[in-house]
Amino acid sequence: MLSVRRLVKIYPGPVAALSGIDLDVSRGMFGLLGPNGAGKSTFMKILAGLLEPTSGQVTLAGEDILARPENLWGRLGYLPQEFGFFPHLTGEQMLRYLLELKGVSAPGGLEALTGELLERVNLSFAARRPVKGYSGGMRQRLGIAQAIAGNPELIIVDEPTAGLDPEERHRFYRILAELAEERIVLLSTHIVEDVAVLCPRFAVIKGGRLLAVTTPGAAREAMAGRVVEVAVSGAELSEMSRSHTVLQSVLFEGKNRARLFLSDDGAPAGAEPVPATLEDAYLLLMRQAAAAEEQPALDIALPVARGQLS
């Protein structure tokens, strides 16, 4: 169990990057979903022992990993948002170099371990190619290969699918899902699809605050029967935004359609009910959080729970 209590990080300015995060994460995949600048990377760096918090406590299996971060490093796999490689090295050489830096050992030696890891992430075919010729997805798979070396208890991946094409993204999904069967995998992302595909549980973060800790199913259920679409022009959309909660405007067959969340105002003429999605729930929460900055009493429509869900 990974347990986070009252975690705060304040940068000079002052700028509050994290404002009292409380979270419990058990074995499996857990998502941290939020826009860019929400505090996700700060949170991940603190967990990885790369950044000191202003205050708070983090424990893994009951051990305080903030007091002695060096005790965590051998149990941690970390893939940061930006992972640097030496472009002239081959994938095989780069991975072996990273394993040496991490101090990883193996009964059969590093050469055998390097081969095993490349096979596991489906990169054996490119082992002797220079990394500069790797696609974005191949580089991410090389990054996850070093992260899983040593069979860590906790794997942290920060925005791992950003910039990947659909095929590479789904290949990476399969790797992460397999890893989460035996350990905690903490996934930070601003891409709703990542959470919908991978995460049985997730938290939403914005402005350094946790807005919700829930499940994809519960988030969609909270929206059920309250999402509609209606054809609109640009001028009508502006007017509609004053009287209804517009989640987003989408193009369908070249025409504008507004996706609305129904409150007490009822549906506008011509609106058609549509199934609620996790993206609908996320967008609603973002809009309510923004409104709450001006109206602190506003209720959050999604089921919200701090820490571990029952």
Stockholm file with secondary structure:
# STOCKHOLM 1.0

chainA/1-310         MLSVRRLVKIYPGPVAALSGIDLDVSRGMFGLLGPNGAGKSTFMKILAGLLEPTSGQVTLAGEDILARPENLWGRLGYLPQEFGFFPHLTGEQMLRYLLELKGVSAPGGLEALTGELLERVNLSFAARRPVKGYSGGMRQRLGIAQAIAGNPELIIVDEPTAGLDPEERHRFYRILAELAEERIVLLSTHIVEDVAVLCPRFAVIKGGRLLAVTTPGAAREAMAGRVVEVAVSGAELSEMSRSHTVLQSVLFEGKNRARLFLSDDGAPAGAEPVPATLEDAYLLLMRQAAAAEEQPALDIALPVARGQLS
#=GR chainA/1-310 SS CEEEEEEEEEETTTEEEEEEEEEEECSEEEEEECCTTSSHHHHHHHHTTSSCCSEEEEEETTEETTTCTHHHHTTEEEECSSCCCCTTSBHHHHHHHHHHHHTCCCTTCHHHHHHHHHHHTTCGGGTTSBGGGCCHHHHHHHHHHHHTTTCCSEEEEESTTTTCCHHHHHHHHHHHHHHTTTSEEEEEESCHHHHHHHCSEEEEEETTEEEEEECHHHHHHHHTTCEEEEECCHHHHHHHHHHSEEEEEEEETTEEEEEEECCTTCCCTTCEECCCCHHHHHHHHHHHHHHHTTCTTCCCCSCCCSSCCC
#=GC SS_cons         CEEEEEEEEEETTTEEEEEEEEEEECSEEEEEECCTTSSHHHHHHHHTTSSCCSEEEEEETTEETTTCTHHHHTTEEEECSSCCCCTTSBHHHHHHHHHHHHTCCCTTCHHHHHHHHHHHTTCGGGTTSBGGGCCHHHHHHHHHHHHTTTCCSEEEEESTTTTCCHHHHHHHHHHHHHHTTTSEEEEEESCHHHHHHHCSEEEEEETTEEEEEECHHHHHHHHTTCEEEEECCHHHHHHHHHHSEEEEEEEETTEEEEEEECCTTCCCTTCEECCCCHHHHHHHHHHHHHHHTTCTTCCCCSCCCSSCCC
//
